[in-house]
Amino acid sequence: MSTMPPPPGGDRSGYQPAPQYQAGPSHGTPAMTGPPPSIVTAKYAMWAGAVMQLLSIPVELLMRDQTREIVEESLRDSGVAYDASTVDTAVAVGLGVGVVLSVLGAALWVLMAFLTGRGKGWARIVATVLYGLFVVSFLFSFVQPNPPIALVLNAVVLIIGGVATFFLWRPDSTAWFRAHKAPTV
């Protein structure tokens, strides 16, 4: 054991303690000037995730020809009889679903950034569950044919989501959520 005294404001591990939020003068409301750095970082990561989701829309549309080739190859490999109309329909439906999911994903990123920034602890849990679902979806994307650019974009979103989730669970974030917890009666 070291005989050196702990650094000011921290313990021997070198980590700084989580900020302590004091109750305000009226009815136990938190007296805070703003969210801690980890919440700010998580919010920026969530905004970046929303931007990446929206950037995937034009990429999906530009990859229409590659998507068509993948659909034709899948139909051919499965032994299903098809014509150009069937392929066109499958590509259109696939692109439509992709656009809707991208917009929905971006909206969820923005909503989670807003709610966690407001100190809603349940939103941190929902954001974590959504990230877990994305991880599972990402892993399943390797067993289906996808354009390589789609895998790269999803990998970037996976990293961004991991960063956001990491910062949502930092000690100062936990203190932030606890300080915003509604008092129980």
GICORRA-V496041 format. One record per backbone hydrogen bond with DSSP energy under -0.5 kcal/mol. CO is the residue of the C=O (numbers start at 1). NH is the residue of the N-H. Records with the same first field share a line. If there is no record, write none. Layout:
CO = NH + NH
This chain:
7 = 10
9 = 17
11 = 7 + 14
15 = 11
19 = 21
20 = 22
22 = 31
24 = 28
25 = 27
26 = 29
29 = 24
30 = 32
36 = 39 + 40
37 = 41
38 = 42
39 = 43
40 = 44
41 = 45
42 = 46
43 = 47
44 = 48
45 = 49
46 = 50
47 = 51
48 = 52
49 = 53
50 = 54
51 = 55
52 = 56
54 = 57 + 58
55 = 59
56 = 60
57 = 61
58 = 62
59 = 63
61 = 64
63 = 67
64 = 68
65 = 69
66 = 70
67 = 71
68 = 72
69 = 73
70 = 74
71 = 75
72 = 76
73 = 77
74 = 78
75 = 79 + 80
76 = 79
83 = 87
84 = 88
85 = 89
86 = 90
87 = 91
88 = 92
89 = 93
90 = 94
91 = 95
92 = 96
93 = 97
94 = 98
95 = 99
96 = 100
97 = 101
98 = 102
99 = 103
100 = 104
101 = 105
102 = 106
103 = 107
104 = 108
105 = 109
106 = 110
107 = 111
108 = 112
109 = 113
110 = 114
111 = 115
112 = 116
113 = 117
114 = 118
115 = 120
116 = 119
119 = 121
120 = 123 + 124
121 = 125
122 = 126
123 = 127
124 = 128
125 = 129
126 = 130
127 = 131
128 = 132
129 = 133
130 = 134
131 = 135
132 = 136
133 = 137
134 = 138
135 = 139
136 = 140
137 = 141
139 = 142
140 = 143
141 = 144
147 = 150 + 151
148 = 152
149 = 153
150 = 154
151 = 155
152 = 156
153 = 157
154 = 158
155 = 159
156 = 160
157 = 161
158 = 162
159 = 163
160 = 164
161 = 165
162 = 166
163 = 167
164 = 168
165 = 169
166 = 169
167 = 170
170 = 174
171 = 175
172 = 176
173 = 177
174 = 178
175 = 179
176 = 180
178 = 181
